[in-house]
Amino acid sequence: MRIIISLLIVLLLNGCATTGKSNSLAQVVKDYYEVYSKREDFNKFMAYYADNAKFQDIIYGNSYNNKAEIRSFLDWGKGDFKVLNGTRTLTVTRHVFGKNTVITEGFFHAFSYDGQKLGPWLFIITQKFDSKNKIIEQTDWINYTPRNNFLGGKNMNDALLKK
């Protein structure tokens, strides 16, 4: 009887640990977007990325191959940024979770950057996480407007012609 009870306890604890891991990824993603939305602590924001993370901004046509390059691209210290209505930079409308991948949909609120009014912008962001729940791959699909300000980046569709 003692062996059966011990086995049940081990199985119960193992089930909790497995559930905790998936909840942990959900919590990491929730925390990431909370930090992103407040846009106050860039170092905390960057702590979600692994050192070898890859990042693509499909619409802009930019690719980055490590955390240092991503940090430079996303640098919140560049320019004069102000949210125009309220205090949140973005709102998440939906997350879709896979084993180690998350697809997030939402929108950036209207803001000004160096005196120019931009947004609101719809977005879809896909992120792949490592075993430590650090982002190792991210792809941004952001509907930048006005369009004429964001055309001219590398056409990432050219890679399809080479296949």
N, C-alpha and C positions, 0 to 999 in steps of 0.2 A: 504494500500500500504506500509506503514511504517513497519508493522509487516512482510510482505512478504520479504521486503528488509533486515530487521534484521535477519529473518530466513535464507535467502540465505547467508548472511555474516557469521552467526554462522556455517552453513554447510560447507562453503568454508574454514573457519579457522579450523574446525574439520578435514576436508580432508587434509589440510596442516600438521596438527599435526600428523595424522596417517602416512602420507608419511614421515614426519620428523623422526619418530621412526624407520621405516625400513631403511631410509637413514642413521640414526644414527648408527645402527648396522653395516651397510656396511662401514661407516667411521671408526668405532671402529676397525673393522677387518683390514681395510687398514692400519690404524695407528699402530696396533699391529705388523703386518708383516713388516712394515717400521722400527720400533724400533728393532725388531728381526733381520732384515737384516743388520742393521748398527752395532748391537752388542756393543753399547757404554754405555748405561745407564740401568743397570740391575734392579735398583729400579723402574724405569719407566716401564720396561717390566713386572715386577712382579705386578705392580699396576693394570694390566688388569685382574688379578685373584681374585675371591672372597675368603674370609678367609676359607670357607668350601669346596673349590674346590677339585675335584677328578681328578686324572691323571693316565693314563696307558700308558706304553710304551710296546706295544704288542711284538715286536721282542726281546727287551731286557728282557722282562718278569718282569717288575717292576710296582708296583702300589703304589700310594701315596694318602693319605686321607685328606690332608689339605694344605693350602698355605705354611706353614713352611716346610713341607716335600718336596713339589714341589720346593721351593726355594733352599733347600739343594741339590736336584738332579740336577737341571738345573744351578746351581751356575757358572756364567761366570768367576768368580775369580779363579776357580780351573784350574790348569795346565797352560801351555804356549800355547795359541791359536793364530794362524795367518792365515788369508785368503791368499791363495797363488797367486791368479790372480784377481786383482782388489780390491775393497773395500767392496763388498757386501757378506754377509754370505750365503744368499739364494735368490732364484728367485721364485716368485709365478707364476704359469702358468694358474691357474683357481680357482675360488671360486664358490661353489654352495650353495645358501642361502635357508634355510627353514625359518619357523616362528621364531625360536630362536636357530637354529642350522646352522652351517656353515661347509662345507667340503672344504678343501683347498688342492690343488695339487701343487707340485713344485719340486725343487731340491736344495740341499745344494751344494754350490760350493766347489771345492777342498780346503783343508786347512791342516795345520799341528797342531798336538796336542802333546805337549811334545816331539817334534822332529819327530814324525811319520806322514807321509803323509797319509791323509784319504780323502775320497770322490772322485768325486762327488757322492751324495746319493739322489735318488728319495725319495719323501715323500708324504704321504696323512695324513692330520691331521683333525680330526673331533673335533668340539668344540660346546658345548651347553652353552647358555648365560642366565643369570637371567634377571629380569625386569629392572635392572640398567645397563645392557650390560656388566656385569662382567662374566668371564669364570667360570662356575661351574662344567663342565666336559670336559676333553680333552683326546683324544686317539690318540697316535702317531703310525703311521706305517712308519718306516724309513728303507730303504734298506741299512743297515749297511754293509760295506765292508772294509777290507777283512773279510769274514765270520768267520774265525777261531778266530778272536779277540772278537767276540760278542756272541759266543755260550756258553752255560753253565748257563744262567739265569734261573729263574723259568719257567717251561713249563706251560703257562697259558691255554693250551688246556686240561690239567688234569681236570679243572673245568667242562668241557663238559661231562666227563665220570661219574661225580657224579650226573648229572641231570637225 
